[in-house]
Amino acid sequence: MPRILKIKCAKCGTHLYTYIKVGEGRLWHCWKKRIIQDNTTKKENEIKCPKCGNLIGIDKGPYINIKQKSITITK
Ligand SMILES: [Zn+2]
């Protein structure tokens, strides 16, 4: 069953994404088509927290390669 996750910045707690997760396991990739809400800022291919500038992940086109240590996930 798909679940809705709130992805937050691990440093400052800013809400970055609301995301529909399908399947089990860790969140390695954020598929753009499953992002409901996007509060991040982008510089070239780097995705950053809009508040503290923490590097969240790298834009790979159809998905974002998430840095696990940069986020916290709440269900
Ligand atoms: Zn932050």
N, CA, C, O and the ligand as a Tripos MOL2 file, in Angstrom:
@<TRIPOS>MOLECULE
protein
  301   299    76     0     0
PROTEIN
NO_CHARGES

@<TRIPOS>ATOM
      1 N           0.8410   -1.2130    0.0000 N.3       1 MET1
      2 CA          0.0000    0.0000    0.0000 C.3       1 MET1
      3 C           0.8740    1.2600    0.0000 C.2       1 MET1
      4 O           1.8460    1.3340    0.7510 O.2       1 MET1
      5 N           0.5440    2.2270   -0.8160 N.am      2 PRO2
      6 CA          1.3020    3.4900   -0.7840 C.3       2 PRO2
      7 C           1.0980    4.2050    0.5430 C.2       2 PRO2
      8 O           0.0200    4.1620    1.1370 O.2       2 PRO2
      9 N           2.1440    4.8540    0.9860 N.am      3 ARG3
     10 CA          2.0710    5.6290    2.2340 C.3       3 ARG3
     11 C           2.5030    7.0450    1.9390 C.2       3 ARG3
     12 O           3.3090    7.2910    1.0420 O.2       3 ARG3
     13 N           1.9590    7.9750    2.7040 N.am      4 ILE4
     14 CA          2.3720    9.3680    2.5470 C.3       4 ILE4
     15 C           3.3780    9.6930    3.6380 C.2       4 ILE4
     16 O           3.1020    9.5380    4.8270 O.2       4 ILE4
     17 N           4.5500   10.1460    3.2100 N.am      5 LEU5
     18 CA          5.6310   10.4710    4.1360 C.3       5 LEU5
     19 C           5.8980   11.9670    4.1230 C.2       5 LEU5
     20 O           5.7690   12.6360    3.0980 O.2       5 LEU5
     21 N           6.2760   12.4730    5.2950 N.am      6 LYS6
     22 CA          6.7740   13.8400    5.3670 C.3       6 LYS6
     23 C           8.2760   13.7650    5.5600 C.2       6 LYS6
     24 O           8.7640   13.1580    6.5140 O.2       6 LYS6
     25 N           8.9980   14.3840    4.6510 N.am      7 ILE7
     26 CA         10.4480   14.3610    4.6920 C.3       7 ILE7
     27 C          10.9360   15.7130    5.1790 C.2       7 ILE7
     28 O          10.6050   16.7560    4.6140 O.2       7 ILE7
     29 N          11.7420   15.6700    6.2550 N.am      8 LYS8
     30 CA         12.2090   16.9060    6.8770 C.3       8 LYS8
     31 C          13.7240   16.9750    6.8620 C.2       8 LYS8
     32 O          14.4140   15.9590    6.7730 O.2       8 LYS8
     33 N          14.2210   18.1920    6.9520 N.am      9 CYS9
     34 CA         15.6580   18.4230    7.0660 C.3       9 CYS9
     35 C          16.1440   17.9140    8.4240 C.2       9 CYS9
     36 O          15.5580   18.2420    9.4560 O.2       9 CYS9
     37 N          17.2170   17.1100    8.4260 N.am     10 ALA10
     38 CA         17.7380   16.5580    9.6720 C.3      10 ALA10
     39 C          18.3920   17.6320   10.5400 C.2      10 ALA10
     40 O          18.5050   17.4660   11.7540 O.2      10 ALA10
     41 N          18.8200   18.7270    9.9240 N.am     11 LYS11
     42 CA         19.4900   19.7810   10.6880 C.3      11 LYS11
     43 C          18.5230   20.7350   11.3650 C.2      11 LYS11
     44 O          18.6470   21.0170   12.5570 O.2      11 LYS11
     45 N          17.5570   21.2340   10.5980 N.am     12 CYS12
     46 CA         16.7190   22.3050   11.1410 C.3      12 CYS12
     47 C          15.2400   21.9360   11.2190 C.2      12 CYS12
     48 O          14.4500   22.7070   11.7640 O.2      12 CYS12
     49 N          14.8510   20.7920   10.6950 N.am     13 GLY13
     50 CA         13.4750   20.3410   10.8290 C.3      13 GLY13
     51 C          12.4990   20.9240    9.8240 C.2      13 GLY13
     52 O          11.2960   20.6830    9.9200 O.2      13 GLY13
     53 N          12.9940   21.6830    8.8670 N.am     14 THR14
     54 CA         12.1100   22.2400    7.8450 C.3      14 THR14
     55 C          11.4850   21.1280    7.0090 C.2      14 THR14
     56 O          12.1510   20.1740    6.6090 O.2      14 THR14
     57 N          10.1900   21.2790    6.7570 N.am     15 HIS15
     58 CA          9.4680   20.3120    5.9310 C.3      15 HIS15
     59 C           9.8880   20.4920    4.4710 C.2      15 HIS15
     60 O           9.6780   21.5540    3.8860 O.2      15 HIS15
     61 N          10.4850   19.4440    3.8860 N.am     16 LEU16
     62 CA         11.0370   19.5300    2.5350 C.3      16 LEU16
     63 C          10.0970   18.9670    1.4820 C.2      16 LEU16
     64 O           9.8050   19.6130    0.4750 O.2      16 LEU16
     65 N           9.6320   17.7550    1.7350 N.am     17 TYR17
     66 CA          8.7730   17.0770    0.7650 C.3      17 TYR17
     67 C           7.6070   16.4140    1.4580 C.2      17 TYR17
     68 O           7.7050   15.9710    2.6020 O.2      17 TYR17
     69 N           6.5010   16.3580    0.7400 N.am     18 THR18
     70 CA          5.4730   15.3820    1.0450 C.3      18 THR18
     71 C           5.5290   14.3870   -0.1060 C.2      18 THR18
     72 O           5.4770   14.7770   -1.2720 O.2      18 THR18
     73 N           5.6330   13.1090    0.2210 N.am     19 TYR19
     74 CA          6.0140   12.1090   -0.7670 C.3      19 TYR19
     75 C           5.1680   10.8500   -0.6240 C.2      19 TYR19
     76 O           4.8740   10.4020    0.4850 O.2      19 TYR19
     77 N           4.7880   10.2970   -1.7520 N.am     20 ILE20
     78 CA          4.0540    9.0280   -1.7390 C.3      20 ILE20
     79 C           5.0490    7.8890   -1.9190 C.2      20 ILE20
     80 O           5.6630    7.7420   -2.9760 O.2      20 ILE20
     81 N           5.1970    7.0910   -0.8760 N.am     21 LYS21
     82 CA          6.1240    5.9680   -0.9060 C.3      21 LYS21
     83 C           5.3680    4.7070   -1.2850 C.2      21 LYS21
     84 O           4.3380    4.3800   -0.6960 O.2      21 LYS21
     85 N           5.9000    4.0050   -2.2820 N.am     22 VAL22
     86 CA          5.3110    2.7320   -2.7070 C.3      22 VAL22
     87 C           6.3280    1.6380   -2.4110 C.2      22 VAL22
     88 O           7.4960    1.7520   -2.7820 O.2      22 VAL22
     89 N           5.8860    0.5900   -1.7520 N.am     23 GLY23
     90 CA          6.7800   -0.5240   -1.4650 C.3      23 GLY23
     91 C           7.5300   -0.3380   -0.1550 C.2      23 GLY23
     92 O           7.4380    0.7050    0.4920 O.2      23 GLY23
     93 N           8.2750   -1.3730    0.2190 N.am     24 GLU24
     94 CA          8.9920   -1.3840    1.4890 C.3      24 GLU24
     95 C          10.4200   -0.8790    1.2900 C.2      24 GLU24
     96 O          10.8450   -0.5710    0.1770 O.2      24 GLU24
     97 N          11.1360   -0.8070    2.3980 N.am     25 GLY25
     98 CA         12.5520   -0.4760    2.3150 C.3      25 GLY25
     99 C          12.8270    0.9940    2.5130 C.2      25 GLY25
    100 O          11.9190    1.8070    2.6920 O.2      25 GLY25
    101 N          14.0980    1.3080    2.4760 N.am     26 ARG26
    102 CA         14.5190    2.6760    2.7290 C.3      26 ARG26
    103 C          14.2600    3.5560    1.5190 C.2      26 ARG26
    104 O          14.0700    3.0850    0.3970 O.2      26 ARG26
    105 N          14.2600    4.8530    1.7950 N.am     27 LEU27
    106 CA         14.0010    5.8270    0.7470 C.3      27 LEU27
    107 C          15.3390    6.2870    0.1600 C.2      27 LEU27
    108 O          15.9760    7.2070    0.6740 O.2      27 LEU27
    109 N          15.7440    5.6360   -0.9120 N.am     28 TRP28
    110 CA         16.9990    6.0110   -1.5650 C.3      28 TRP28
    111 C          16.7600    7.0180   -2.6750 C.2      28 TRP28
    112 O          17.5640    7.9230   -2.8940 O.2      28 TRP28
    113 N          15.6630    6.8520   -3.3610 N.am     29 HIS29
    114 CA         15.3200    7.7370   -4.4590 C.3      29 HIS29
    115 C          13.9630    8.3680   -4.2070 C.2      29 HIS29
    116 O          13.0210    7.7050   -3.7740 O.2      29 HIS29
    117 N          13.8810    9.6500   -4.4840 N.am     30 CYS30
    118 CA         12.6020   10.3380   -4.4530 C.3      30 CYS30
    119 C          12.1580   10.5480   -5.8960 C.2      30 CYS30
    120 O          12.7020   11.4010   -6.5980 O.2      30 CYS30
    121 N          11.1950    9.7910   -6.3280 N.am     31 TRP31
    122 CA         10.6920    9.9580   -7.6860 C.3      31 TRP31
    123 C           9.8730   11.2340   -7.7670 C.2      31 TRP31
    124 O           8.9640   11.4470   -6.9640 O.2      31 TRP31
    125 N          10.1920   12.0830   -8.7350 N.am     32 LYS32
    126 CA          9.5480   13.3940   -8.8060 C.3      32 LYS32
    127 C           8.0420   13.2880   -9.0040 C.2      32 LYS32
    128 O           7.2820   14.1170   -8.5030 O.2      32 LYS32
    129 N           7.6150   12.2610   -9.7370 N.am     33 LYS33
    130 CA          6.1790   12.1200   -9.9900 C.3      33 LYS33
    131 C           5.4120   11.7690   -8.7230 C.2      33 LYS33
    132 O           4.1870   11.8910   -8.6880 O.2      33 LYS33
    133 N           6.1330   11.3250   -7.6630 N.am     34 ARG34
    134 CA          5.4660   10.9690   -6.4060 C.3      34 ARG34
    135 C           5.6040   12.0570   -5.3430 C.2      34 ARG34
    136 O           5.1230   11.8960   -4.2210 O.2      34 ARG34
    137 N           6.2560   13.1570   -5.6950 N.am     35 ILE35
    138 CA          6.3670   14.2700   -4.7540 C.3      35 ILE35
    139 C           5.1080   15.1250   -4.8650 C.2      35 ILE35
    140 O           4.8090   15.6750   -5.9250 O.2      35 ILE35
    141 N           4.3790   15.2280   -3.7650 N.am     36 ILE36
    142 CA          3.1340   16.0030   -3.7580 C.3      36 ILE36
    143 C           3.4410   17.4700   -3.5120 C.2      36 ILE36
    144 O           2.8520   18.3580   -4.1290 O.2      36 ILE36
    145 N           4.3760   17.7080   -2.5960 N.am     37 GLN37
    146 CA          4.7220   19.0660   -2.2040 C.3      37 GLN37
    147 C           6.2330   19.1650   -2.1510 C.2      37 GLN37
    148 O           6.9010   18.2810   -1.6150 O.2      37 GLN37
    149 N           6.7710   20.2360   -2.7040 N.am     38 ASP38
    150 CA          8.2210   20.4010   -2.7640 C.3      38 ASP38
    151 C           8.5910   21.7920   -2.2580 C.2      38 ASP38
    152 O           8.2620   22.7990   -2.8850 O.2      38 ASP38
    153 N           9.2860   21.8380   -1.1070 N.am     39 ASN39
    154 CA          9.6880   23.1250   -0.5250 C.3      39 ASN39
    155 C          11.1870   23.3700   -0.6530 C.2      39 ASN39
    156 O          11.7040   24.3320   -0.0860 O.2      39 ASN39
    157 N          11.8860   22.5200   -1.3840 N.am     40 THR40
    158 CA         13.3410   22.6290   -1.4520 C.3      40 THR40
    159 C          13.7740   23.7230   -2.4260 C.2      40 THR40
    160 O          12.9880   24.2000   -3.2450 O.2      40 THR40
    161 N          15.0360   24.1010   -2.3140 N.am     41 THR41
    162 CA         15.6170   24.9860   -3.3110 C.3      41 THR41
    163 C          16.6510   24.1920   -4.0990 C.2      41 THR41
    164 O          17.2000   23.2060   -3.6060 O.2      41 THR41
    165 N          16.9050   24.6240   -5.3090 N.am     42 LYS42
    166 CA         17.7650   23.8710   -6.2010 C.3      42 LYS42
    167 C          18.8340   24.7800   -6.7780 C.2      42 LYS42
    168 O          18.5500   25.8860   -7.2400 O.2      42 LYS42
    169 N          20.0780   24.2930   -6.7440 N.am     43 LYS43
    170 CA         21.1620   25.0170   -7.3930 C.3      43 LYS43
    171 C          21.8560   24.0330   -8.3120 C.2      43 LYS43
    172 O          22.4950   23.0820   -7.8620 O.2      43 LYS43
    173 N          21.7170   24.2790   -9.6320 N.am     44 GLU44
    174 CA         22.1490   23.3080  -10.6340 C.3      44 GLU44
    175 C          21.5150   21.9600  -10.3010 C.2      44 GLU44
    176 O          20.2880   21.8590  -10.3150 O.2      44 GLU44
    177 N          22.2980   20.9160  -10.0000 N.am     45 ASN45
    178 CA         21.6420   19.6350   -9.7080 C.3      45 ASN45
    179 C          21.6070   19.3190   -8.2150 C.2      45 ASN45
    180 O          21.2750   18.2010   -7.8230 O.2      45 ASN45
    181 N          21.9480   20.3000   -7.3850 N.am     46 GLU46
    182 CA         21.9430   20.0730   -5.9470 C.3      46 GLU46
    183 C          20.6370   20.5440   -5.3230 C.2      46 GLU46
    184 O          20.1950   21.6740   -5.5290 O.2      46 GLU46
    185 N          20.0350   19.6420   -4.5530 N.am     47 ILE47
    186 CA         18.7950   19.9620   -3.8490 C.3      47 ILE47
    187 C          19.1530   20.3540   -2.4230 C.2      47 ILE47
    188 O          19.8490   19.6180   -1.7240 O.2      47 ILE47
    189 N          18.6740   21.5170   -1.9960 N.am     48 LYS48
    190 CA         19.0500   22.0080   -0.6730 C.3      48 LYS48
    191 C          17.8510   22.4140    0.1600 C.2      48 LYS48
    192 O          16.7710   22.7140   -0.3490 O.2      48 LYS48
    193 N          18.0890   22.4100    1.4760 N.am     49 CYS49
    194 CA         17.0930   22.9210    2.4000 C.3      49 CYS49
    195 C          16.9740   24.4390    2.2060 C.2      49 CYS49
    196 O          17.9870   25.1360    2.1570 O.2      49 CYS49
    197 N          15.7290   24.9570    2.0930 N.am     50 PRO50
    198 CA         15.5680   26.3910    1.8560 C.3      50 PRO50
    199 C          15.9620   27.2480    3.0580 C.2      50 PRO50
    200 O          16.2330   28.4400    2.9110 O.2      50 PRO50
    201 N          15.9940   26.6440    4.2400 N.am     51 LYS51
    202 CA         16.2570   27.4180    5.4500 C.3      51 LYS51
    203 C          17.7270   27.4090    5.8440 C.2      51 LYS51
    204 O          18.3090   28.4680    6.0770 O.2      51 LYS51
    205 N          18.3380   26.2200    5.9210 N.am     52 CYS52
    206 CA         19.7100   26.1410    6.4380 C.3      52 CYS52
    207 C          20.7370   25.7860    5.3640 C.2      52 CYS52
    208 O          21.9370   25.8040    5.6370 O.2      52 CYS52
    209 N          20.2920   25.4640    4.1520 N.am     53 GLY53
    210 CA         21.2230   25.1810    3.0700 C.3      53 GLY53
    211 C          21.8270   23.7840    3.1000 C.2      53 GLY53
    212 O          22.7260   23.4800    2.3160 O.2      53 GLY53
    213 N          21.3440   22.9370    3.9940 N.am     54 ASN54
    214 CA         21.7920   21.5480    4.0690 C.3      54 ASN54
    215 C          21.5850   20.8480    2.7190 C.2      54 ASN54
    216 O          20.5160   20.9550    2.1190 O.2      54 ASN54
    217 N          22.6050   20.1370    2.2510 N.am     55 LEU55
    218 CA         22.4840   19.4050    0.9880 C.3      55 LEU55
    219 C          21.6100   18.1610    1.1940 C.2      55 LEU55
    220 O          21.9500   17.2690    1.9700 O.2      55 LEU55
    221 N          20.5050   18.1240    0.5010 N.am     56 ILE56
    222 CA         19.5190   17.0570    0.6840 C.3      56 ILE56
    223 C          19.7400   15.9160   -0.3000 C.2      56 ILE56
    224 O          19.5860   14.7460    0.0490 O.2      56 ILE56
    225 N          20.0980   16.2610   -1.5170 N.am     57 GLY57
    226 CA         20.2800   15.2110   -2.5140 C.3      57 GLY57
    227 C          20.7030   15.7930   -3.8450 C.2      57 GLY57
    228 O          20.9180   16.9960   -3.9940 O.2      57 GLY57
    229 N          20.8150   14.8910   -4.8080 N.am     58 ILE58
    230 CA         21.2510   15.2650   -6.1480 C.3      58 ILE58
    231 C          20.1380   14.9400   -7.1400 C.2      58 ILE58
    232 O          19.5940   13.8360   -7.1530 O.2      58 ILE58
    233 N          19.8190   15.9230   -7.9620 N.am     59 ASP59
    234 CA         18.7940   15.7440   -8.9940 C.3      59 ASP59
    235 C          19.3440   14.8720  -10.1180 C.2      59 ASP59
    236 O          20.3310   15.2230  -10.7650 O.2      59 ASP59
    237 N          18.6920   13.7300  -10.3430 N.am     60 LYS60
    238 CA         19.1350   12.7920  -11.3670 C.3      60 LYS60
    239 C          18.1550   12.7240  -12.5430 C.2      60 LYS60
    240 O          18.1370   11.7470  -13.2920 O.2      60 LYS60
    241 N          17.3490   13.7620  -12.6930 N.am     61 GLY61
    242 CA         16.3700   13.7600  -13.7820 C.3      61 GLY61
    243 C          15.0030   13.3230  -13.2890 C.2      61 GLY61
    244 O          14.2640   14.1320  -12.7280 O.2      61 GLY61
    245 N          14.6470   12.0500  -13.4890 N.am     62 PRO62
    246 CA         13.3230   11.5970  -13.0450 C.3      62 PRO62
    247 C          13.2170   11.4080  -11.5340 C.2      62 PRO62
    248 O          12.1110   11.3350  -10.9990 O.2      62 PRO62
    249 N          14.3480   11.3270  -10.8440 N.am     63 TYR63
    250 CA         14.3190   11.1390   -9.3890 C.3      63 TYR63
    251 C          15.4320   11.9510   -8.7290 C.2      63 TYR63
    252 O          16.3280   12.4730   -9.3920 O.2      63 TYR63
    253 N          15.3430   12.0390   -7.4050 N.am     64 ILE64
    254 CA         16.3700   12.7130   -6.6210 C.3      64 ILE64
    255 C          17.0740   11.6780   -5.7620 C.2      64 ILE64
    256 O          16.4320   10.9280   -5.0270 O.2      64 ILE64
    257 N          18.3840   11.6410   -5.8570 N.am     65 ASN65
    258 CA         19.1870   10.7340   -5.0540 C.3      65 ASN65
    259 C          19.3530   11.3520   -3.6660 C.2      65 ASN65
    260 O          20.0880   12.3240   -3.4940 O.2      65 ASN65
    261 N          18.6630   10.7800   -2.6820 N.am     66 ILE66
    262 CA         18.5770   11.3830   -1.3590 C.3      66 ILE66
    263 C          19.7890   11.0200   -0.5040 C.2      66 ILE66
    264 O          20.2160    9.8660   -0.4740 O.2      66 ILE66
    265 N          20.3340   12.0150    0.1880 N.am     67 LYS67
    266 CA         21.3930   11.7430    1.1640 C.3      67 LYS67
    267 C          20.7200   11.3550    2.4770 C.2      67 LYS67
    268 O          20.0530   12.1720    3.1120 O.2      67 LYS67
    269 N          20.9050   10.0980    2.8740 N.am     68 GLN68
    270 CA         20.1610    9.5590    4.0190 C.3      68 GLN68
    271 C          20.3820   10.3650    5.3030 C.2      68 GLN68
    272 O          19.4630   10.5170    6.1070 O.2      68 GLN68
    273 N          21.6050   10.8830    5.4930 N.am     69 LYS69
    274 CA         21.9100   11.5750    6.7410 C.3      69 LYS69
    275 C          21.3180   12.9860    6.7820 C.2      69 LYS69
    276 O          21.3180   13.6300    7.8310 O.2      69 LYS69
    277 N          20.8180   13.4600    5.6490 N.am     70 SER70
    278 CA         20.3230   14.8320    5.5960 C.3      70 SER70
    279 C          18.8430   14.9630    5.9020 C.2      70 SER70
    280 O          18.3240   16.0720    6.0240 O.2      70 SER70
    281 N          18.1630   13.8280    6.0240 N.am     71 ILE71
    282 CA         16.7050   13.8940    6.1950 C.3      71 ILE71
    283 C          16.2240   13.0800    7.3840 C.2      71 ILE71
    284 O          16.8910   12.1560    7.8500 O.2      71 ILE71
    285 N          15.0470   13.4530    7.8560 N.am     72 THR72
    286 CA         14.3010   12.5900    8.7590 C.3      72 THR72
    287 C          12.9330   12.3840    8.1240 C.2      72 THR72
    288 O          12.4100   13.2650    7.4420 O.2      72 THR72
    289 N          12.3670   11.2140    8.3570 N.am     73 ILE73
    290 CA         11.0890   10.8720    7.7400 C.3      73 ILE73
    291 C          10.0540   10.6240    8.8240 C.2      73 ILE73
    292 O          10.2950    9.8820    9.7760 O.2      73 ILE73
    293 N           8.9030   11.2540    8.6670 N.am     74 THR74
    294 CA          7.7860   10.9560    9.5460 C.3      74 THR74
    295 C           6.6360   10.4320    8.7120 C.2      74 THR74
    296 O           6.4200   10.8730    7.5830 O.2      74 THR74
    297 N           5.9040    9.4940    9.2730 N.am     75 LYS75
    298 CA          4.8260    8.8490    8.5310 C.3      75 LYS75
    299 C           3.4910    9.4980    8.8620 C.2      75 LYS75
    300 O           2.4580    9.0900    8.3320 O.2      75 LYS75
    301 ZN         17.4940   22.6650    7.0370 Zn       76 ZN76
@<TRIPOS>BOND
     1     1     2 1
     2     2     3 1
     3     3     4 2
     4     3     5 am
     5     5     6 1
     6     6     7 1
     7     7     8 2
     8     7     9 am
     9     9    10 1
    10    10    11 1
    11    11    12 2
    12    11    13 am
    13    13    14 1
    14    14    15 1
    15    15    16 2
    16    15    17 am
    17    17    18 1
    18    18    19 1
    19    19    20 2
    20    19    21 am
    21    21    22 1
    22    22    23 1
    23    23    24 2
    24    23    25 am
    25    25    26 1
    26    26    27 1
    27    27    28 2
    28    27    29 am
    29    29    30 1
    30    30    31 1
    31    31    32 2
    32    31    33 am
    33    33    34 1
    34    34    35 1
    35    35    36 2
    36    35    37 am
    37    37    38 1
    38    38    39 1
    39    39    40 2
    40    39    41 am
    41    41    42 1
    42    42    43 1
    43    43    44 2
    44    43    45 am
    45    45    46 1
    46    46    47 1
    47    47    48 2
    48    47    49 am
    49    49    50 1
    50    50    51 1
    51    51    52 2
    52    51    53 am
    53    53    54 1
    54    54    55 1
    55    55    56 2
    56    55    57 am
    57    57    58 1
    58    58    59 1
    59    59    60 2
    60    59    61 am
    61    61    62 1
    62    62    63 1
    63    63    64 2
    64    63    65 am
    65    65    66 1
    66    66    67 1
    67    67    68 2
    68    67    69 am
    69    69    70 1
    70    70    71 1
    71    71    72 2
    72    71    73 am
    73    73    74 1
    74    74    75 1
    75    75    76 2
    76    75    77 am
    77    77    78 1
    78    78    79 1
    79    79    80 2
    80    79    81 am
    81    81    82 1
    82    82    83 1
    83    83    84 2
    84    83    85 am
    85    85    86 1
    86    86    87 1
    87    87    88 2
    88    87    89 am
    89    89    90 1
    90    90    91 1
    91    91    92 2
    92    91    93 am
    93    93    94 1
    94    94    95 1
    95    95    96 2
    96    95    97 am
    97    97    98 1
    98    98    99 1
    99    99   100 2
   100    99   101 am
   101   101   102 1
   102   102   103 1
   103   103   104 2
   104   103   105 am
   105   105   106 1
   106   106   107 1
   107   107   108 2
   108   107   109 am
   109   109   110 1
   110   110   111 1
   111   111   112 2
   112   111   113 am
   113   113   114 1
   114   114   115 1
   115   115   116 2
   116   115   117 am
   117   117   118 1
   118   118   119 1
   119   119   120 2
   120   119   121 am
   121   121   122 1
   122   122   123 1
   123   123   124 2
   124   123   125 am
   125   125   126 1
   126   126   127 1
   127   127   128 2
   128   127   129 am
   129   129   130 1
   130   130   131 1
   131   131   132 2
   132   131   133 am
   133   133   134 1
   134   134   135 1
   135   135   136 2
   136   135   137 am
   137   137   138 1
   138   138   139 1
   139   139   140 2
   140   139   141 am
   141   141   142 1
   142   142   143 1
   143   143   144 2
   144   143   145 am
   145   145   146 1
   146   146   147 1
   147   147   148 2
   148   147   149 am
   149   149   150 1
   150   150   151 1
   151   151   152 2
   152   151   153 am
   153   153   154 1
   154   154   155 1
   155   155   156 2
   156   155   157 am
   157   157   158 1
   158   158   159 1
   159   159   160 2
   160   159   161 am
   161   161   162 1
   162   162   163 1
   163   163   164 2
   164   163   165 am
   165   165   166 1
   166   166   167 1
   167   167   168 2
   168   167   169 am
   169   169   170 1
   170   170   171 1
   171   171   172 2
   172   171   173 am
   173   173   174 1
   174   174   175 1
   175   175   176 2
   176   175   177 am
   177   177   178 1
   178   178   179 1
   179   179   180 2
   180   179   181 am
   181   181   182 1
   182   182   183 1
   183   183   184 2
   184   183   185 am
   185   185   186 1
   186   186   187 1
   187   187   188 2
   188   187   189 am
   189   189   190 1
   190   190   191 1
   191   191   192 2
   192   191   193 am
   193   193   194 1
   194   194   195 1
   195   195   196 2
   196   195   197 am
   197   197   198 1
   198   198   199 1
   199   199   200 2
   200   199   201 am
   201   201   202 1
   202   202   203 1
   203   203   204 2
   204   203   205 am
   205   205   206 1
   206   206   207 1
   207   207   208 2
   208   207   209 am
   209   209   210 1
   210   210   211 1
   211   211   212 2
   212   211   213 am
   213   213   214 1
   214   214   215 1
   215   215   216 2
   216   215   217 am
   217   217   218 1
   218   218   219 1
   219   219   220 2
   220   219   221 am
   221   221   222 1
   222   222   223 1
   223   223   224 2
   224   223   225 am
   225   225   226 1
   226   226   227 1
   227   227   228 2
   228   227   229 am
   229   229   230 1
   230   230   231 1
   231   231   232 2
   232   231   233 am
   233   233   234 1
   234   234   235 1
   235   235   236 2
   236   235   237 am
   237   237   238 1
   238   238   239 1
   239   239   240 2
   240   239   241 am
   241   241   242 1
   242   242   243 1
   243   243   244 2
   244   243   245 am
   245   245   246 1
   246   246   247 1
   247   247   248 2
   248   247   249 am
   249   249   250 1
   250   250   251 1
   251   251   252 2
   252   251   253 am
   253   253   254 1
   254   254   255 1
   255   255   256 2
   256   255   257 am
   257   257   258 1
   258   258   259 1
   259   259   260 2
   260   259   261 am
   261   261   262 1
   262   262   263 1
   263   263   264 2
   264   263   265 am
   265   265   266 1
   266   266   267 1
   267   267   268 2
   268   267   269 am
   269   269   270 1
   270   270   271 1
   271   271   272 2
   272   271   273 am
   273   273   274 1
   274   274   275 1
   275   275   276 2
   276   275   277 am
   277   277   278 1
   278   278   279 1
   279   279   280 2
   280   279   281 am
   281   281   282 1
   282   282   283 1
   283   283   284 2
   284   283   285 am
   285   285   286 1
   286   286   287 1
   287   287   288 2
   288   287   289 am
   289   289   290 1
   290   290   291 1
   291   291   292 2
   292   291   293 am
   293   293   294 1
   294   294   295 1
   295   295   296 2
   296   295   297 am
   297   297   298 1
   298   298   299 1
   299   299   300 2
@<TRIPOS>SUBSTRUCTURE
     1 MET1         2 RESIDUE 1 A MET
     2 PRO2         6 RESIDUE 1 A PRO
     3 ARG3        10 RESIDUE 1 A ARG
     4 ILE4        14 RESIDUE 1 A ILE
     5 LEU5        18 RESIDUE 1 A LEU
     6 LYS6        22 RESIDUE 1 A LYS
     7 ILE7        26 RESIDUE 1 A ILE
     8 LYS8        30 RESIDUE 1 A LYS
     9 CYS9        34 RESIDUE 1 A CYS
    10 ALA10       38 RESIDUE 1 A ALA
    11 LYS11       42 RESIDUE 1 A LYS
    12 CYS12       46 RESIDUE 1 A CYS
    13 GLY13       50 RESIDUE 1 A GLY
    14 THR14       54 RESIDUE 1 A THR
    15 HIS15       58 RESIDUE 1 A HIS
    16 LEU16       62 RESIDUE 1 A LEU
    17 TYR17       66 RESIDUE 1 A TYR
    18 THR18       70 RESIDUE 1 A THR
    19 TYR19       74 RESIDUE 1 A TYR
    20 ILE20       78 RESIDUE 1 A ILE
    21 LYS21       82 RESIDUE 1 A LYS
    22 VAL22       86 RESIDUE 1 A VAL
    23 GLY23       90 RESIDUE 1 A GLY
    24 GLU24       94 RESIDUE 1 A GLU
    25 GLY25       98 RESIDUE 1 A GLY
    26 ARG26      102 RESIDUE 1 A ARG
    27 LEU27      106 RESIDUE 1 A LEU
    28 TRP28      110 RESIDUE 1 A TRP
    29 HIS29      114 RESIDUE 1 A HIS
    30 CYS30      118 RESIDUE 1 A CYS
    31 TRP31      122 RESIDUE 1 A TRP
    32 LYS32      126 RESIDUE 1 A LYS
    33 LYS33      130 RESIDUE 1 A LYS
    34 ARG34      134 RESIDUE 1 A ARG
    35 ILE35      138 RESIDUE 1 A ILE
    36 ILE36      142 RESIDUE 1 A ILE
    37 GLN37      146 RESIDUE 1 A GLN
    38 ASP38      150 RESIDUE 1 A ASP
    39 ASN39      154 RESIDUE 1 A ASN
    40 THR40      158 RESIDUE 1 A THR
    41 THR41      162 RESIDUE 1 A THR
    42 LYS42      166 RESIDUE 1 A LYS
    43 LYS43      170 RESIDUE 1 A LYS
    44 GLU44      174 RESIDUE 1 A GLU
    45 ASN45      178 RESIDUE 1 A ASN
    46 GLU46      182 RESIDUE 1 A GLU
    47 ILE47      186 RESIDUE 1 A ILE
    48 LYS48      190 RESIDUE 1 A LYS
    49 CYS49      194 RESIDUE 1 A CYS
    50 PRO50      198 RESIDUE 1 A PRO
    51 LYS51      202 RESIDUE 1 A LYS
    52 CYS52      206 RESIDUE 1 A CYS
    53 GLY53      210 RESIDUE 1 A GLY
    54 ASN54      214 RESIDUE 1 A ASN
    55 LEU55      218 RESIDUE 1 A LEU
    56 ILE56      222 RESIDUE 1 A ILE
    57 GLY57      226 RESIDUE 1 A GLY
    58 ILE58      230 RESIDUE 1 A ILE
    59 ASP59      234 RESIDUE 1 A ASP
    60 LYS60      238 RESIDUE 1 A LYS
    61 GLY61      242 RESIDUE 1 A GLY
    62 PRO62      246 RESIDUE 1 A PRO
    63 TYR63      250 RESIDUE 1 A TYR
    64 ILE64      254 RESIDUE 1 A ILE
    65 ASN65      258 RESIDUE 1 A ASN
    66 ILE66      262 RESIDUE 1 A ILE
    67 LYS67      266 RESIDUE 1 A LYS
    68 GLN68      270 RESIDUE 1 A GLN
    69 LYS69      274 RESIDUE 1 A LYS
    70 SER70      278 RESIDUE 1 A SER
    71 ILE71      282 RESIDUE 1 A ILE
    72 THR72      286 RESIDUE 1 A THR
    73 ILE73      290 RESIDUE 1 A ILE
    74 THR74      294 RESIDUE 1 A THR
    75 LYS75      298 RESIDUE 1 A LYS
    76 ZN76       301 GROUP 0 **** ****
